[in-house]
Amino acid sequence: NMITSTTYNDTMAGSGLKNYMIRPVKLQSTPSGRYHNLGVGITNSFLRLGRDIQPSAFITPATGSNVAYDSVLIPQASYTNSGSDLQNNVAVRYRIIDSAGAVIYDQMSNFSVISSGQTVTATFPPSNAITIAGTYIIRTYSELPGDQIPGNDSLSGLMTVLPDAITTKINLTVTPEGLYII
């Protein structure tokens, strides 16, 4: 098909190797009639991948966020179908790892359907209260069988659990000579 714009959106479904040829066309007129004169073209190919789900972002807690001591978290993360095929029953996982490398939270969620180019958010079950202050690794994974780009199947970040607020009682005595702490 002849295209007159400078862009082309291929609506053909499916994955695999796609080949394209781009060539100039000029409408010529001669005494015997008019015809399209095709110039020398260039070719290009690319591999259209059908199966690729990748984590996009941490939503709750966001990477780099501070979390209050003794918090119960309801983790959320977003995932994008970067492949060309609609995917069904996609499993995703969320983990929280402490500074010693121990996994303290490991839960799954599932998308029934995720269309090509669509980004969706998963909400995971609540965590237990986190009662140790420090820095934690948050990590999420897509677990799509046959994913064609496995290098983008995980996303990592950090969150900090703040120390417990400590209340200290201080008795003050004010005398004409000054302030004393008892």
Buried (B, 14 or more C-beta within 10 A) or exposed (E): EEEEEEEEEEEEEEBEEBEEEEEEEEEEEEEEEEEEEEEEEEEEEEEBBBBBBBBBBBBBBEBEEEBEBEBEBEBBBBBBBBBBBEBEEBBBBBBBBBEEEEEBBEBEBEBEEBEBEBEBBBEBEEBEEBEBEEEBBBBBBBBBEEBBEEEBBBBBBEBBBEEEEEEEEEEEEEEEEEEEEE
